[in-house]
Amino acid sequence: MLKSASYIYLVSRAHGLSTRLIKPNEYESLKKAKDLNSLIDLISGEEYVKRFSSVERDKLDASTLNRVFAEVLVDRLVYFTKISSGKFRDFMLSYVRRLEIENLRRVLRAKLGERKISVEDLLPIPRGYTIINFQDLVNVRSLDDVSYHLTPTIYRVAQESFAIAKSIGSTFPIELVSEAIYFSKLIDSAMALPSSRRAVEIIRSEYFSKLAYYILGLKFLDASLLPLEKFSSIIARNLGVSIDFINDLLRAREDTLINIILRSRYRWLIPYIENVIPSKSVTDLYRGVLKAFKGYYGGISKRYPLDMAYILWYLYSVEYEYLNLVQLATAKELGIPSEEIELY
């Protein structure tokens, strides 16, 4: 049940803004674009067209386009914080920190892989919407230096996972803990909202899909997850489940883990990930998890178009549009045939 005029306004704005999203049939046309210039010409959304006017066509590459897509993503999410107030604004400020998590992930992977990274490779988060100084962070020398920069932030707990990450050559343990901290704050703020029960369940489902990605991904790398049991309590609290359930997931073999999930309320994830286990492809696992959650939240929004579920649908859809456009730009630059381009 809607609680206030301001809440009704936010739901109405989500419906209005959703009309600007790229439609499924439009993606089919975009997939058939012969190159990046053609891709630009086919994207008709006003938010994109305004920015395309400043793009030098003769120097066009996927990185340039992806920065434009990132600007639209950030502007859309930040806009929703600006039109909100009270408890919903608190929620949106927590929600927007997912941009910070994504930038942290990019820096972590670059530093572990000893690859160059600059601010231009990150999402353009406005001042005041991040507690991490990414201008400084991209210039540090090593993964250990990244850990030092997390000390004064809410992500300092993740410092305990850096040693595990270095030992297995993957940033997954750090990402897993950082996500746990992010979702802990987000769920707390969601609990204060109208229709909080449904909103919290949707967010928990997103969190579980990401948790499954990290846990299975680590198992594909033959990494021991026992050291991560020290974080089981925060993970369990986020999901509203027992610590034993989380420890069972961490300790189980891949096939057993599937059975554990199958007996939980997150069984909708199984059809998208069970076929990935034989190949142990982390890339296919990532795609499967994203597609699974999209199917889940899409179904929820159709049943509850007048409450928080629809607002979440819009926010998630904005992010998926960004992911799809990045996929398209990258595919066009690499010359991948349209029939081989997989979108979410």
C-alpha positions in Angstrom: 0.0 0.0 0.0 1.4 3.4 -0.9 2.0 5.6 2.1 2.3 9.2 0.9 2.0 11.6 -2.1 5.8 11.7 -2.4 5.9 7.9 -2.7 3.2 7.9 -5.4 5.2 10.6 -7.2 8.3 8.4 -7.2 6.4 5.4 -8.6 4.9 7.6 -11.3 8.3 9.0 -12.2 9.6 5.5 -12.5 6.8 4.7 -15.0 7.4 7.8 -16.9 11.2 7.4 -17.1 10.8 3.7 -18.1 9.4 4.9 -21.5 12.9 6.2 -22.3 14.5 2.8 -21.9 15.5 0.9 -25.0 12.8 -1.6 -26.0 13.5 -5.3 -26.7 12.7 -5.0 -30.4 15.1 -2.0 -30.7 18.0 -4.2 -29.5 17.5 -6.5 -32.5 18.1 -3.5 -34.7 21.1 -2.4 -32.7 22.6 -5.9 -33.0 22.5 -5.6 -36.8 24.4 -2.3 -36.9 27.4 -2.8 -39.2 29.8 -0.7 -37.1 30.1 1.8 -34.2 28.9 4.7 -36.3 25.8 2.8 -37.4 25.2 1.9 -33.7 25.2 5.6 -32.8 22.8 6.4 -35.5 20.4 3.7 -34.4 20.3 4.8 -30.7 17.5 7.3 -30.6 17.2 8.1 -26.8 17.5 11.8 -26.1 20.0 11.3 -23.3 22.4 9.5 -25.6 21.9 11.7 -28.7 22.8 14.8 -26.8 26.1 13.3 -25.8 26.8 11.7 -29.2 27.0 15.2 -30.7 30.3 15.8 -29.0 31.8 12.5 -30.2 34.4 12.7 -32.9 33.2 10.1 -35.5 36.6 9.7 -37.1 38.2 8.7 -33.8 35.3 6.6 -32.6 36.0 3.4 -30.5 34.2 1.3 -28.0 35.8 2.9 -25.0 34.5 6.3 -26.1 31.0 5.0 -26.5 31.2 3.1 -23.2 32.0 6.4 -21.4 28.9 7.9 -22.9 26.8 4.9 -21.8 28.3 5.2 -18.3 27.4 8.9 -18.1 23.8 8.1 -18.8 23.7 5.3 -16.3 25.1 7.5 -13.5 22.9 10.5 -14.4 19.8 8.3 -14.3 20.6 6.8 -10.9 21.7 10.1 -9.3 18.6 11.8 -10.7 16.4 9.5 -8.6 18.3 10.5 -5.5 17.6 14.2 -6.3 13.8 13.8 -6.7 13.5 11.7 -3.6 13.3 12.7 0.1 13.2 11.3 3.6 13.7 7.6 4.0 13.5 7.0 0.2 16.4 9.4 -0.3 18.4 7.5 2.3 17.6 4.3 0.4 18.7 5.8 -2.9 21.9 7.1 -1.5 22.7 3.6 -0.3 21.6 2.1 -3.6 23.8 4.4 -5.7 26.9 3.1 -3.8 26.7 0.1 -6.3 28.5 2.5 -8.7 31.3 2.8 -6.1 31.4 -1.0 -5.8 31.7 -1.4 -9.5 34.6 1.1 -9.7 36.3 -0.7 -6.8 36.0 -4.0 -8.6 37.6 -2.5 -11.7 40.5 -1.1 -9.7 41.0 -4.3 -7.8 41.2 -6.4 -11.0 43.5 -4.0 -12.7 46.0 -3.9 -9.8 46.0 -7.6 -9.3 46.6 -8.1 -13.0 49.2 -5.3 -13.1 47.3 -3.5 -15.8 47.1 0.3 -16.2 43.9 1.9 -15.2 42.8 5.6 -15.2 39.8 7.5 -14.0 38.4 7.4 -17.5 38.1 3.7 -17.2 35.7 4.1 -14.2 32.1 5.1 -13.9 31.9 9.0 -13.5 30.5 9.2 -10.0 29.8 12.8 -8.9 31.5 14.3 -5.9 29.4 13.5 -2.8 28.2 10.1 -4.0 31.4 8.1 -3.1 33.5 7.8 0.0 36.5 6.4 -1.9 38.9 8.7 -3.6 39.3 7.0 -6.9 41.5 9.7 -8.3 44.1 8.6 -5.9 43.2 4.9 -6.0 43.9 4.4 -9.7 47.4 5.7 -9.1 48.5 3.3 -6.4 51.1 0.7 -7.2 49.7 -2.5 -5.9 46.8 -4.4 -4.5 48.1 -3.9 -1.0 48.0 -0.1 -1.6 44.3 -0.4 -2.4 43.8 -2.1 0.9 45.4 0.8 2.7 42.9 3.2 1.0 40.0 1.3 2.4 41.0 1.8 6.0 38.9 5.0 6.6 35.8 3.6 4.7 33.0 1.2 5.4 34.8 -1.3 3.3 37.7 -1.7 5.8 36.4 -5.1 6.8 37.3 -6.3 3.3 40.9 -5.8 4.1 40.9 -9.2 5.8 40.2 -10.9 2.4 43.2 -9.4 0.5 45.6 -12.1 1.6 43.1 -14.8 0.4 42.8 -13.0 -3.0 46.5 -12.8 -3.5 47.0 -16.4 -2.6 44.6 -17.6 -5.3 45.2 -14.9 -7.9 41.6 -13.6 -7.9 39.9 -10.6 -6.5 36.7 -12.6 -5.9 37.2 -12.8 -2.1 37.5 -9.0 -1.8 34.6 -8.4 -4.1 32.4 -10.9 -2.2 33.1 -9.1 1.1 32.7 -5.6 -0.4 29.3 -6.7 -1.8 28.3 -8.0 1.6 29.1 -4.7 3.2 27.2 -2.8 0.4 24.1 -5.0 0.7 24.1 -4.8 4.5 23.7 -1.0 4.3 21.2 -1.2 1.4 18.9 -3.7 3.1 19.0 -1.7 6.4 17.8 1.4 4.5 15.2 -0.7 2.5 13.6 -2.0 5.7 12.5 1.6 6.6 10.5 2.0 3.3 6.8 1.4 2.6 6.3 -2.1 1.2 9.6 -2.9 2.8 9.0 -6.6 2.9 8.7 -7.0 -0.8 11.6 -4.5 -1.5 13.9 -6.4 0.9 13.1 -9.7 -0.6 13.9 -8.4 -4.1 17.2 -6.9 -2.9 18.1 -10.1 -1.1 17.4 -12.1 -4.3 19.8 -9.8 -6.2 22.4 -10.3 -3.4 22.0 -14.1 -3.5 22.5 -14.2 -7.3 25.8 -12.3 -6.8 26.8 -14.5 -3.9 26.2 -17.6 -6.0 28.4 -16.1 -8.7 31.3 -15.5 -6.3 31.0 -18.8 -4.5 30.8 -20.9 -7.6 33.4 -18.8 -9.3 35.8 -19.5 -6.5 35.0 -23.2 -6.6 35.8 -23.2 -10.4 39.2 -21.8 -9.5 39.7 -24.6 -7.0 40.1 -22.1 -4.2 39.4 -23.0 -0.6 36.4 -21.1 0.8 36.9 -22.0 4.4 38.8 -18.7 5.2 35.6 -16.9 4.1 33.5 -18.5 6.8 34.6 -15.6 9.1 32.2 -13.5 7.0 29.3 -16.0 7.2 27.5 -14.0 9.8 27.1 -10.8 7.8 26.2 -12.8 4.7 23.5 -14.7 6.6 22.1 -11.5 8.1 21.8 -9.9 4.7 19.9 -12.9 3.4 17.8 -13.5 6.5 19.1 -17.2 6.7 21.0 -19.3 9.1 24.8 -19.2 9.3 24.8 -23.0 8.7 23.1 -22.4 5.3 25.9 -20.1 4.3 28.6 -22.4 5.6 27.0 -25.3 3.7 27.3 -23.2 0.5 30.9 -22.4 1.1 31.9 -26.0 1.9 29.8 -27.9 -0.7 31.1 -29.3 -4.0 29.6 -27.7 -7.1 27.0 -30.4 -7.6 26.0 -30.4 -4.0 25.7 -26.7 -3.9 23.2 -26.8 -6.7 21.0 -29.1 -4.6 21.3 -26.8 -1.6 20.1 -23.9 -3.7 17.3 -26.0 -5.2 15.9 -26.5 -1.7 15.9 -22.8 -1.0 13.7 -19.9 -2.1 16.4 -19.0 -4.7 15.7 -22.1 -6.8 14.8 -19.8 -9.8 18.6 -19.4 -10.2 19.2 -23.1 -11.0 18.2 -23.3 -14.7 20.6 -20.5 -15.5 23.7 -21.9 -13.8 23.5 -25.7 -13.6 24.7 -26.2 -17.2 27.8 -24.1 -16.5 29.2 -26.4 -13.9 30.8 -29.0 -16.3 32.7 -26.3 -18.2 33.6 -24.2 -15.1 33.3 -21.1 -17.2 33.2 -18.0 -15.0 32.2 -15.9 -18.0 29.2 -18.1 -18.7 28.4 -18.2 -15.0 28.3 -14.4 -14.9 25.9 -14.3 -17.9 23.7 -17.0 -16.4 23.4 -15.2 -13.0 22.5 -11.8 -14.7 19.9 -13.4 -16.9 18.4 -15.3 -13.9 18.0 -12.2 -11.8 16.5 -10.2 -14.7 13.9 -12.9 -15.2 13.2 -12.8 -11.5 12.8 -9.1 -10.9 10.9 -8.6 -14.2 8.2 -11.0 -13.0 7.9 -9.3 -9.7 7.4 -5.8 -11.2 4.6 -7.0 -13.5 2.6 -8.2 -10.4 3.2 -5.0 -8.4 3.3 -2.1 -10.8 2.3 0.5 -8.2 4.8 0.1 -5.4 8.5 -0.2 -4.6 8.9 -3.3 -6.8 8.4 -1.2 -9.9 10.9 1.5 -8.8 13.4 -1.3 -8.3 12.5 -2.7 -11.7 13.3 0.7 -13.3 16.6 1.0 -11.4 17.7 -2.5 -12.4 16.6 -1.9 -16.0 18.8 1.2 -16.2 21.8 -0.9 -15.2 20.9 -3.7 -17.6 20.6 -1.3 -20.5 24.1 0.0 -19.7 25.4 -3.6 -19.7 23.7 -4.4 -23.0 25.0 -1.2 -24.7 28.6 -1.9 -23.6 28.2 -5.5 -25.0 27.0 -4.1 -28.3 29.8 -1.5 -28.6 32.5 -4.0 -27.8 31.0 -6.5 -30.2 30.9 -4.0 -33.0 34.5 -3.0 -32.5 35.6 -6.7 -32.5 33.5 -7.4 -35.6 31.4 -10.1 -33.9 28.4 -11.2 -36.1 25.0 -10.0 -34.9 23.7 -13.5 -34.4 26.6 -14.2 -32.0 26.0 -11.2 -29.8 24.4 -12.2 -26.4 22.5 -9.6 -24.5 20.9 -9.7 -21.1 
